[in-house]
Amino acid sequence: MSDSDRIFSQPLAQVPDFVFNEDVVRVFPDMIKRSVPGYPAIVENLGVLAAQFAQPDTVLYDLGASLGAVTQALRRHVTAPGCQVVAVDNAQAMASRCREYLKAQDSMCQELLPVQVLEADILELALQPASVVALNFTLQFIAPPLRQGLLERIRQALVPGGALLLSEKLRFTDPADQALLTDLHLAFKRANGYSELEIAQKRSAIENVMKPDSFEEHRARLLAAGFSRVVPWFQCINFASFIALP
């Protein structure tokens, strides 16, 4: 059970850049549920979608796995023989807690796919032949010049019939759309109990760390990386998820 997110509840003289440290890990499930509209629906349905694309004897990657919510969904839904889930995160605190959560899942469920948790940089990871790759709110934390190369490597690793499942916060090219959806996102946070101080300080902490793209930018980059189709399947306010097919 996670603690309630109170990280930005007190005034800070200087707001540091957001990092996935032990403090964040402790409150992360509460933080993401209260900050990302549609997050529980996205995570559970990534497991459902993955089951449609998983090929026997391949790896399923959860890149930027954080506490392993997507990995758990993959293991709940995918039954293709010979598959293994590899969950990867570069934050030691996240990877350590992810292993604990997956061990708990093993104790409650029988015959789940085997899983390996790696503490590693996904930009340097050698990818095995994969049928499903999940990038669930991960690409937006990768430096923009490095995103194309990562997607090209993922495309090369995907086997026929596989898919990349990509979820991201979106920005919008139309200023009126951007303003409207930003206001709606702030309303979502207020409705989930965040104060104006918490909202403002979290925004200051994350604005230099998370750089969202528009759907058009995502689509162009994915097509340039060698994907043949990019299909949105979910959007809630300014958060979306789509399928990229090789």
C-alpha positions in Angstrom: 0.0 0.0 0.0 1.5 3.4 -1.0 1.5 6.5 1.1 -0.5 9.6 0.1 1.3 12.0 -2.2 2.3 15.1 -0.1 5.7 15.7 -1.7 4.8 19.3 -2.8 2.4 20.2 -0.1 4.7 22.5 1.8 6.2 25.7 0.3 9.7 25.1 -1.1 12.3 28.0 -1.4 13.5 26.4 -4.6 11.7 23.6 -6.4 14.3 21.0 -7.5 13.8 19.1 -10.8 11.6 16.0 -10.4 13.5 12.7 -9.8 12.3 9.2 -9.3 13.8 8.8 -5.9 12.8 6.9 -2.7 10.3 9.7 -1.7 8.5 9.4 -5.1 8.6 5.6 -5.1 6.8 5.6 -1.7 3.9 7.7 -3.0 4.0 6.8 -6.7 0.8 4.8 -7.0 -1.2 7.6 -5.4 0.6 10.3 -7.3 0.1 8.8 -10.8 -3.6 7.9 -10.1 -4.3 11.5 -9.0 -2.2 13.1 -11.8 -2.8 11.1 -15.0 -6.4 10.9 -16.2 -7.4 7.4 -17.3 -4.3 5.8 -15.9 -5.9 2.7 -14.4 -7.9 2.1 -17.7 -4.8 2.4 -19.8 -2.7 0.0 -17.7 -5.3 -2.8 -17.5 -6.1 -2.5 -21.2 -2.4 -2.6 -22.2 -2.5 -6.2 -20.9 -5.6 -6.9 -23.0 -4.0 -5.4 -26.1 -0.7 -7.2 -25.5 -2.5 -10.5 -25.5 -3.6 -9.8 -29.1 0.0 -9.2 -30.3 2.1 -11.5 -28.1 3.9 -14.1 -30.2 5.2 -17.5 -28.8 8.8 -17.6 -27.6 9.4 -13.8 -27.6 10.1 -11.2 -25.0 7.5 -8.6 -23.8 9.2 -5.4 -22.7 8.0 -2.9 -20.2 10.5 0.0 -20.8 10.4 2.5 -18.0 8.5 0.1 -15.9 8.5 2.2 -12.6 6.7 -0.1 -10.1 5.7 -2.6 -12.7 1.9 -1.9 -13.1 2.1 -2.6 -16.8 4.2 -5.7 -16.2 1.6 -7.0 -13.9 -1.1 -6.4 -16.5 0.9 -8.2 -19.1 1.3 -11.2 -16.8 -2.5 -11.2 -16.0 -3.5 -11.3 -19.7 -0.8 -12.8 -21.9 -0.8 -16.6 -22.2 1.3 -17.1 -25.3 3.7 -20.0 -24.7 7.4 -19.4 -24.1 7.0 -15.6 -23.5 8.9 -13.7 -20.8 8.4 -10.2 -19.5 11.4 -8.0 -19.1 10.7 -4.9 -16.9 13.4 -2.2 -17.2 13.8 1.0 -15.1 16.9 3.1 -14.6 15.9 4.2 -11.0 17.3 1.9 -8.4 14.5 2.7 -6.0 11.9 1.9 -8.6 13.5 -1.4 -9.7 13.8 -2.6 -6.2 10.2 -1.9 -5.3 9.0 -3.3 -8.6 10.7 -6.7 -7.7 8.8 -6.6 -4.4 5.4 -6.0 -6.1 6.0 -8.7 -8.7 7.0 -11.2 -5.9 3.7 -10.4 -4.2 1.9 -11.0 -7.5 3.6 -14.4 -7.8 2.4 -15.3 -4.4 -1.2 -14.6 -5.3 -1.4 -16.0 -8.8 -0.5 -19.3 -10.5 1.1 -19.9 -13.9 2.1 -16.3 -14.6 4.7 -15.5 -17.3 8.2 -15.4 -16.0 9.5 -11.9 -15.4 12.9 -10.3 -15.1 13.5 -6.8 -13.6 16.5 -4.9 -14.9 17.9 -1.7 -13.4 19.3 -0.3 -16.7 19.2 2.6 -19.1 16.8 1.7 -21.9 18.9 3.8 -24.3 21.7 1.4 -23.9 19.8 -1.9 -23.5 20.3 -4.6 -26.1 16.8 -5.6 -27.1 16.0 -9.3 -27.8 13.4 -10.3 -30.4 10.1 -8.9 -28.9 6.5 -9.1 -29.8 5.2 -6.4 -27.4 7.1 -3.3 -26.2 5.3 -1.0 -23.8 6.5 2.6 -23.4 4.0 3.8 -20.8 4.6 7.5 -20.1 8.4 6.9 -20.6 9.3 8.5 -23.9 8.4 11.9 -22.6 11.2 11.7 -20.1 13.8 10.8 -22.8 15.8 13.8 -24.2 14.0 14.7 -27.5 17.1 14.2 -29.7 17.4 10.6 -28.5 13.8 9.5 -29.0 14.1 8.7 -32.7 17.0 6.3 -32.1 15.2 4.5 -29.4 12.1 3.9 -31.5 14.2 2.7 -34.4 15.8 0.1 -32.1 12.4 -1.0 -30.8 11.1 -1.3 -34.4 14.2 -3.5 -35.3 13.5 -5.8 -32.3 9.8 -6.3 -33.0 8.9 -9.6 -34.7 6.1 -9.8 -37.3 2.7 -9.5 -35.7 4.1 -7.6 -32.8 3.3 -4.1 -31.6 4.7 -1.1 -29.7 2.2 0.2 -27.1 3.0 3.9 -26.5 1.3 6.1 -23.9 2.2 9.8 -23.5 1.0 13.2 -22.2 0.2 15.2 -25.4 0.7 18.8 -26.2 -1.5 20.3 -28.8 -0.5 22.4 -31.8 -3.6 24.6 -31.6 -3.1 27.1 -28.8 -6.8 27.1 -27.9 -6.9 23.3 -27.7 -3.7 23.4 -25.5 -5.2 26.0 -23.2 -8.5 24.1 -22.8 -7.0 20.7 -22.2 -4.4 22.2 -19.7 -7.3 23.8 -17.8 -9.2 20.5 -17.8 -6.1 18.6 -16.5 -5.7 21.2 -13.7 -9.4 20.6 -12.8 -8.8 16.9 -12.7 -5.9 17.4 -10.2 -8.0 19.7 -8.0 -10.8 17.2 -8.0 -8.3 14.6 -6.8 -7.3 16.7 -3.8 -4.2 18.6 -5.0 -3.9 22.2 -3.7 -2.9 25.1 -5.9 0.5 25.1 -4.2 1.1 21.4 -4.9 0.0 21.8 -8.6 2.3 24.8 -9.1 5.3 23.3 -7.4 4.9 19.9 -9.2 4.7 21.8 -12.5 7.9 23.7 -11.7 9.7 20.4 -10.8 8.7 18.5 -13.9 8.8 21.2 -16.7 12.5 20.7 -17.3 12.3 16.9 -17.1 9.2 16.0 -19.1 8.9 17.2 -22.7 5.7 16.1 -24.3 5.1 16.0 -28.1 2.0 16.3 -30.2 0.3 13.3 -31.7 1.5 14.5 -35.1 5.1 14.5 -33.9 4.7 11.1 -32.4 3.2 9.7 -35.6 5.8 11.2 -37.9 8.6 9.9 -35.7 7.2 6.4 -35.5 6.7 6.3 -39.3 10.2 7.5 -39.8 11.4 4.7 -37.5 9.9 2.1 -39.8 6.5 1.5 -38.3 3.7 1.1 -40.8 0.6 2.2 -38.8 0.0 4.4 -35.8 -3.5 4.0 -34.3 -4.8 5.9 -31.2 -6.9 3.7 -29.0 -7.4 5.9 -25.9 -7.4 9.5 -24.8 -8.5 11.1 -21.6 -8.0 14.9 -21.5 -4.4 15.4 -22.5 -3.1 11.8 -21.9 -3.3 9.3 -24.7 -2.2 5.8 -25.8 -1.6 4.4 -29.2 -0.5 1.3 -31.0 2.4 1.3 -33.5 2.5 -1.7 -35.9 5.7 -2.8 -37.7 
